[in-house]
Amino acid sequence: MKNLRLAVLLSGSGTTLENFFVLKEQGKLPAEVALVIGSRPDAYGLKRAKARGVPTAVVERKRFVLPEEFSEAIFAALEPVKPDLVCLAGFLSLLKIPPAYEHRVINIHPALLPSFGGKGYYGNKVHEAVLKAGCKVAGCTVHFVDNEYDHGPIIAQRSVPVLESDSTERLAQRVQEAEREVYPEVIRLFAAGRLKVEGRKVRILPE
Ligand code: GAR
């Protein structure tokens, strides 16, 4: 299996990135994180990357007006790194994907898309909405990123139960445990060349 060059884009605490580092150390992730880009200079995930000696960059969302301008700056910062795959890991800004990166940018979202996705649905806001709606199951989705929030072709999903005793934090923790399994699994499938996009559908090719 190919060892991927990964770029990771984040806006927050970076526990998703940390999981990649831990799995890499355990030999369970066929990928090297070559660059981490933060959309905010104070994103704690940047500190996690630096602590591991991984190069970082900041492309501040608030310096740009349009998502197109911001995206251009992001993909310009990625270009020298030539990543095989770009992973969004708690990245909260809309991206416009250039043709060269189509089906090479993936995201994890803490809900079973297409429910509870789109602008404003991120982190604990998603779990609060799931609890408020009285859902009996929750979960997470890994999908290719297109030019809309939480919209591109779905690659994999994991469901978890919603319990009557759940608080936002307890549900978030259960969903995040599922995220820590499914996101690396998708990266392994990508590295193995087993993801085939057919319109809105992603086929997982046999080994
Ligand atoms: C994760 O739960 C991820 O699913 C979610 O943000 C968290 C990031 O945590 N992403 C979204 O809500 C994207 N719409 P982290 O910063 O600790 O990795």
Residues whose N, C-alpha, C, O or C-beta is under 5 A from the ligand:
A	BS01	GAR	G12 S13 G14 T15 T16 L17 A89 G90 F91 I108 H109 P110 Y121 Y122 G123
